[in-house]
């Protein structure tokens, strides 16, 4: 009888450990000093032979306290696949650092087109898996996220991981469990290409002409390979999508068909009718309140 009671208590304790996880929404934000004490940071870790293929890895001493919610956050910057750098948009990873989560902030190859840029997220994740002994990251619980071009890359890789038709394959042992997209294209890449190519700003026009390697506008059938809507299905991970109704780079109408296909029970749409391409300070703060609730419910 005594042994049965002990066994029962052990089972209860095990269930408590596996099902009761710390909630992100209930964790107070860390100060800058606390963040410094919490993290070991590995800067500019190369994941390929190109100088732009590098990432910063933030390893938290507290990540395991989240138990089943030990997320690995992988963030990609924006810049029209043409410019910018991981250091330019660190504000998007700061909320995760304040919670003590493991974070990867990565660069990818620029000015070489969407196909090359999107391949680099797969390259980086496969590198982390191949070198998992060097980095204590949970690669079975990855949240891919980004802003603008980076959000597009995160979304296309996230929704295509279960689709054999997508050209870039993730290795075994890698699982994306959530996608967080700030103003990243999900459909209508042809519309986005035209906006940039035809723009009066010379830099925008150059960026538009570099989106795809061929001359002139890319045929729609080629573009579709890199549109997340092509691969969206009921088995995809939950998606958090933020976009603005007055975005002059990624028109709000390019999100409409994609949203109709989302699962209202697991996905979250944070639409700001007066929002621009980038969230303002209040929109940003509000978005992360929703994001942490979203992650708590995965």
DAMOTA-V950146 format. One record per pair of residues at least 24 apart in sequence whose ideal C-beta (glycine too) atoms are under 6 Angstrom apart, sorted by the first residue. I is the first residue (numbers start at 1). GAP is how many residues later the second one is. D is the distance in whole Angstrom. If there is no record, write none. Layout:
i=I gap=GAP d=D
i=I gap=GAP d=D
This chain:
i=21 gap=45 d=6
i=21 gap=46 d=4
i=21 gap=47 d=5
i=21 gap=48 d=4
i=22 gap=43 d=6
i=22 gap=44 d=5
i=23 gap=273 d=5
i=24 gap=75 d=5
i=24 gap=268 d=4
i=24 gap=271 d=5
i=24 gap=272 d=5
i=25 gap=267 d=5
i=25 gap=268 d=6
i=25 gap=271 d=6
i=27 gap=72 d=5
i=29 gap=69 d=4
i=30 gap=68 d=5
i=35 gap=62 d=5
i=38 gap=24 d=6
i=38 gap=62 d=6
i=47 gap=76 d=6
i=47 gap=77 d=5
i=47 gap=80 d=4
i=48 gap=75 d=6
i=50 gap=59 d=6
i=52 gap=55 d=5
i=52 gap=57 d=5
i=54 gap=53 d=5
i=55 gap=49 d=5
i=55 gap=51 d=4
i=56 gap=49 d=5
i=57 gap=47 d=5
i=57 gap=78 d=6
i=58 gap=45 d=4
i=60 gap=40 d=5
i=60 gap=42 d=5
i=62 gap=38 d=4
i=63 gap=39 d=5
i=70 gap=68 d=4
i=70 gap=71 d=6
i=71 gap=30 d=6
i=71 gap=70 d=5
i=71 gap=72 d=5
i=72 gap=30 d=5
i=72 gap=65 d=5
i=72 gap=66 d=5
i=72 gap=70 d=5
i=73 gap=28 d=6
i=73 gap=30 d=5
i=73 gap=70 d=5
i=74 gap=30 d=5
i=74 gap=68 d=6
i=74 gap=70 d=5
i=75 gap=30 d=5
i=75 gap=70 d=5
i=75 gap=71 d=6
i=76 gap=30 d=6
i=76 gap=70 d=4
i=76 gap=74 d=3
i=76 gap=77 d=5
i=76 gap=78 d=6
i=77 gap=73 d=5
i=78 gap=69 d=4
i=78 gap=70 d=3
i=78 gap=71 d=5
i=78 gap=72 d=5
i=79 gap=70 d=6
i=80 gap=69 d=6
i=80 gap=127 d=4
i=81 gap=33 d=6
i=81 gap=36 d=5
i=81 gap=68 d=5
i=82 gap=28 d=6
i=82 gap=29 d=6
i=82 gap=125 d=4
i=82 gap=128 d=6
i=89 gap=58 d=6
i=92 gap=55 d=6
i=95 gap=193 d=5
i=102 gap=35 d=6
i=111 gap=99 d=5
i=113 gap=99 d=5
i=113 gap=100 d=5
i=114 gap=97 d=5
i=114 gap=112 d=5
i=118 gap=35 d=5
i=118 gap=38 d=6
i=119 gap=49 d=5
i=121 gap=32 d=5
i=121 gap=36 d=5
i=122 gap=35 d=6
i=122 gap=46 d=4
i=122 gap=48 d=6
i=125 gap=45 d=6
i=125 gap=49 d=5
i=126 gap=45 d=5
i=129 gap=42 d=5
i=129 gap=44 d=6
i=129 gap=45 d=5
i=139 gap=35 d=5
i=140 gap=35 d=5
i=141 gap=36 d=5
i=142 gap=34 d=5
i=143 gap=35 d=4
i=144 gap=32 d=5
i=144 gap=35 d=6
i=145 gap=35 d=4
i=147 gap=35 d=4
i=148 gap=35 d=5
i=148 gap=36 d=6
i=151 gap=30 d=4
i=151 gap=31 d=5
i=151 gap=33 d=2
i=152 gap=32 d=4
i=152 gap=33 d=5
i=154 gap=25 d=6
i=155 gap=24 d=5
i=155 gap=26 d=5
i=155 gap=29 d=6
i=155 gap=31 d=6
i=155 gap=73 d=4
i=156 gap=72 d=5
i=158 gap=79 d=6
i=159 gap=69 d=5
i=159 gap=72 d=5
i=159 gap=73 d=5
i=159 gap=77 d=5
i=160 gap=71 d=4
i=162 gap=73 d=5
i=163 gap=68 d=5
i=176 gap=61 d=6
i=177 gap=60 d=5
i=178 gap=59 d=5
i=178 gap=60 d=5
i=178 gap=120 d=5
i=179 gap=58 d=6
i=179 gap=60 d=5
i=180 gap=60 d=5
i=181 gap=60 d=5
i=182 gap=60 d=5
i=183 gap=60 d=5
i=183 gap=67 d=6
i=183 gap=94 d=5
i=185 gap=65 d=5
i=186 gap=42 d=5
i=186 gap=43 d=6
i=186 gap=72 d=4
i=187 gap=40 d=5
i=187 gap=42 d=4
i=187 gap=67 d=5
i=187 gap=70 d=6
i=187 gap=71 d=5
i=188 gap=66 d=3
i=189 gap=34 d=5
i=189 gap=38 d=5
i=190 gap=30 d=6
i=190 gap=33 d=5
i=191 gap=63 d=6
i=229 gap=29 d=5
i=232 gap=29 d=5
i=238 gap=28 d=4
i=238 gap=29 d=6
i=238 gap=60 d=6
i=239 gap=28 d=5
i=240 gap=28 d=5
i=240 gap=51 d=6
i=240 gap=54 d=5
i=241 gap=28 d=5
i=242 gap=28 d=4
i=242 gap=45 d=5
i=244 gap=28 d=5
i=244 gap=31 d=3
i=244 gap=32 d=5
i=245 gap=28 d=4
i=246 gap=30 d=6
i=247 gap=30 d=5
i=249 gap=28 d=5
i=268 gap=26 d=5
